[in-house]
């Protein structure tokens, strides 16, 4: 445990900084302030001028005494800082995590650790050299009540026999703002960015099987600009694992009805379904057009509680010197499969893995 944390001086609060003030970063600050009693946000950081201006004028940030930085390295020297929550673009996740670890700070880094496998491995290696630090990759669906309930039924209770097939999709509301296209050059591609949670869930429910091969296909229906990045706005990928297990993923950035995330786990004795019909709430409107309900517009409405639980469990791991709830190494195989699917999408060829599950480039 870091020397500047004491468990004997009353209810210690973890002094944490949030890096990146886009939609995710702002929401994490809000969650930490309002839903994590043992956390104290002491600083935020962004390199975007409009985000800096917004943060400096934010009344909540002023009320809570949150310092605003435009230089990440300078922010790491904030007095008393103990942990960093990294919510920036994927291409700087690794470098910022490494810098924080070098300063002796605990880190929760949003998925994935990098767009590059070698760089991601360097983060894992650096964390291993500092066992006193808690370094965790944020896979928020692991903290969702429904997904945890499904895991208990599949893995602990054996409710569906041996699980052998996972079908999972992440489908975002159609983006009319241009944000997704602007971000596409930095996110590693649709499978690395969009399917990363689905891959993680498949590995979880299938018992961490070793991948054998994967293939993918995609199309451009709304964002032809993505062609310059070798990317698509709708894609399907299939992963074959050793031992006869299979995962099927559908990714979309263009859903008209809202944020549509669902997972099915099929076993030898049944099937478990999570959110197959997405709902905003339990309201159903019945009129001359029939019966219908609304869908959450984006991921935050669906997983806000999961993000809060993730934050609380990370803070508890630091303050009570417990293992982080999700080992950092688990993110590497997820990344490798995401990269393999992206490679298959671009090449039109099957991506294959060796006997240890390492991607054959």
Residue, then its C-alpha position, 0 to 999 in steps of 0.5 A: x500500500x502507498x505510504x501516504x494512505x493510513x487506515x488508522x486515522x478515521x475514514x480515509x478518502x482516496x484523493x483522485x484525479x480524472x484525466x479527460x473531460x469529454x463525456x466520459x470524464x465529466x460523468x466519472x467526476x460526477x459519479x465520484x463526487x456524488x456516489x463514491x463516499x470514500x473518494x475525493x476528486x482533487x484535480x481534473x485535466x484536459x488538453x482541450x481548451x474548451x474543456x478547460x474553460x468549461x471546468x474552470x467555470x463549473x460551480x461544482x468543481x469550485x465548490x469541491x475545490x477541484x484544481x483544473x490542469x491543462x498539462x498531465x505531467x504537471x497534474x501528476x505532481x498535485x499535492x497529496x494525489x493518490x490515484x488517477x482515473x484515465x478517461x482520454x482517447x485510447x491512443x494515450x491510455x498506455x502512456x498516461x498509465x505508465x507515467x502515473x505508475x512511475x509517479x507511484x499512483x494507483x490507476x483505473x484506466x478506461x478500456x482498452x489499455x492501448x491500440x497496440x498490443x506491445x504497448x499494452x503489455x508494457x503497462x502490465x509489466x510496469x504494474x507487476x513491478x509495482x505490486x504496492x499499486x492498484x492498476x486496473x482496466x475499466x470493463x464496466x459491464x463486469x459491474x452491472x447487476x444483470x451481467x453479474x447475475x448471469x455470471x453467477x447462474x452460468x459459472x457458479x450454479x451451472x444453470x445452463x450446463x456447459x456454456x459453449x456459445x455467446x452471442x453479444x452485441x454493442x449497438x450505439x444510437x446513430x451519431x449525427x454530431x460527427x463525434x464518432x467519425x472524428x474519434x475513429x482515427x484514434x480508437x483502434x477500429x470498431x472491434x477494438x473500440x466497440x466490441x471490447x466489452x462483448x469480447x470480455x463478456x464472452x471470455x468471462x462466461x466461457x471460462x477464459x478459453x483459448x482463441x483459435x481463429x476468427x473472421x469478420x465482415x462489415x459495411x458502411x451505411x451511414x459514415x462513408x468517411x470511415x473508409x479512410x481509416x479502414x473501418x466500418x460503421x456496422x460489423x460482425x465477427x466470429x471467434x472460434x475457441x479451442x474446445x468447441x466454443x464460439x462467440x459471435x459479435x455484432x457492432x453498430x454505430x447507427x441504431x435508430x432506436x437507441x443504445x442496444x446492448x444484449x448478450x445471450x449465453x447458450x449452454x448444453x442445458x439451456x440459455x441465459x439472455x441479458x437485455x435482449x429487448x432493451x428498455x428505458x424503464x417499465x413504461x409501455x405506451x398502448x394506443x392506436x399504433x400498438x404497444x411500445x416502449x422507449x430505449x436508453x439513448x446511450x450507454x450511460x443510461x444503461x450502465x450508470x450504476x455499473x460505473x458507480x459500483x466499479x468506482x466504489x470497488x476500485x476505491x475500496x481496493x486501494x484503501x483496504x489494500x485488496x486485489x482489484x476486482x478485475x486483474x489487469x492482465x485480463x485486458x490483454x487477451x480481450x485486446x488481442x481478439x479485438x485486434x484479430x477481428x479488426x485484422x480479419x475485417x481489413x484483410x478479408x482473411x481468417x486471423x489465426x492464433x497459436x496453441x497458447x492463444x497468441x495472434x499470428x500476425 
